[in-house]
Amino acid sequence: MAVSAEPLRVWRTVVPVEWIDYNGHLTEGYYGVAFGDASDAVLLELGFGPDYRDAHGTFYTVETRIRYLREVKEGAEVHTASLILGADARRLHVHHELFADSDADPVATQECMMLHVAQRADGPGVAPMAEPVASAALAAAEAHAVIPFPDHVGKGVRTLR
């Protein structure tokens, strides 16, 4: 993977009719599908694939927050710009912006925390990443560190209390 201070732009698709709800726009669950697919594409970019998974483990998403900013209609071409906000031996902190068509403003964002998990005799457990993913994740996090965090990163859902 070539290390760059630019967001990773490794996922895109066209919104199918199955993703549209009774309000005529992308239903909330399919934003999650889109962001999940984008996370998988980022992991592939970092060197994660079937061979790695068989030999070293996988990733579990353990926390996520999606912000729904604007409607997306059927047939829109959606794509993501993704940042590795942080990485250590066992965790990846990822931020995605979802864009529709050629609009420069995101229609949604997702922040997620992923844990590296190995299968053990007594069940899955958190374990350090192996090469090449470990080095690629750390290098991407270092390259993306020059990009300021979006102001919503690390904040939860607002309370009414």
N, C-alpha and C positions, 0 to 999 in steps of 0.2 A: 504494500500500500504506500503510495506517495503521500508524505506528510505535508499538509497545507493548512494555513490559517483560514481557509475558506470552509464554509459548511459543506458537509457531505451531501451531494445531490445524487442519491443512488436508487431512489424509488419513485415510480409514477404509474398511474393507471387511468382508465376512463371509467367514470361512475356508471355502473350498470343499473338497470331498472330495479333489480332486487334490493338495492341499497336505499331506495326512495320510500319514504313513509307516507302516511295519509295526509300530511301537510304539503306534500309535493317537493320535499327536499331531503337531503341525506339524513337518515335517521341516526340517533345518537350512538347506537351500537356499532354502526359501520364506520364511524370515526375511529372507534377502538380497533376495528379490523384493519383500517388503513394504517394507523399508527403501529399496530403489531407487525404488519407486513414491512413497514419502514424500518422498524427495529431489527427485523430479520435481515433486511438488506444491509443495514449498517454492520451487523455482526458478520455477514459474509465478506464485506469490505475489509473487516479486521482480520480475516483469515479463518473464521468459524465456518465449518461445513460438516458434512456427514463423517468424514475421516477424523476430524478433530473431536466431534461429539462421541464417536465410538471409542476413541483412545483416551480422552481427557475429561469429558463432561459436557454440560450444557448450561444454558442460562434460564433462570426463572425471573420473571418480572414480579417484584414484591410490593411495589408502590407505584401509583401513577396518578396524574392529575391532568384532565383534559379541560381546556377552555374552548367553548364554542363561541366563535366571534361573528360569523356570518353564514348565511344559508349557502348550500351547494346544491345545484340542480343536476338531474340526470344528464348524462352525456358530457359533463364537464371533465376536462383532463386535470387531474389532481396530481400534485407532486410535493415532495418534502425537501426541506433544507434541515439537516441534522447536525447537532453539535455534541461532542463528548465533553460535558461540563466537568467531569472528574472521573478518575479511575484509580483504583488501588489493586492490590493482589486479588481481591475477591469481588469487587463491585464496579459497576459502570453506572454513571449518572448521565442520562441522555436527554436532550431536548430536541423536539421536532417542531417545525412550523409547517403547516399544511397550506398549500396555495392551490387556487383553482384557475385554470386557463392562464392567461398572461397577466392577471392582476398582481400587482406588487405587494399588496397587503395580505397577510395570512388570513385564512378563514377559520383556522383553529390552531391551537398549540397543545403539545403534550410534553410533560416532564415525567420521566420514569427512572426508577432505580432497579437495576438488574443485579442478581447475585449469580456467581458462577457456582454450579452445583455438580458434584460427582456422585455417581451411583456407587453405593457401598453395599456390602453384604447385609448390613442392618438397615438399609434404606438410604435415600438421598441425603447428602449433607453438603454444606457450604465448603468449598475447597478453592485453593489458589488457581488462577488461570495458568495455562501452559503456553508455550510458544507455538505458533507465532502470534497468537491473540494477545498475550500479556504485553509484549513489547509494542504491538500496534496500538493497543488501547491506551497505554501510557503516552506514546508519542502523539496520538491524536488529541488526547486531553491537554498535553503541553502546547501543541500547536493552536488549539482552540482557546487556550487561556488568555490570549491577547484580545479576544472578542469579549466585550462586556456582557455580563449576565443580563438577560432580559429582566425587567423589573418585577415580574411575577414569579420568578424562580424561587423555590423554597417556601412559598406561601400556600396556605391551604384554603379551603372553602370558607367564605365569610360566614360569620355567625349572626343570627338575628337577636341574640341576647345582648 
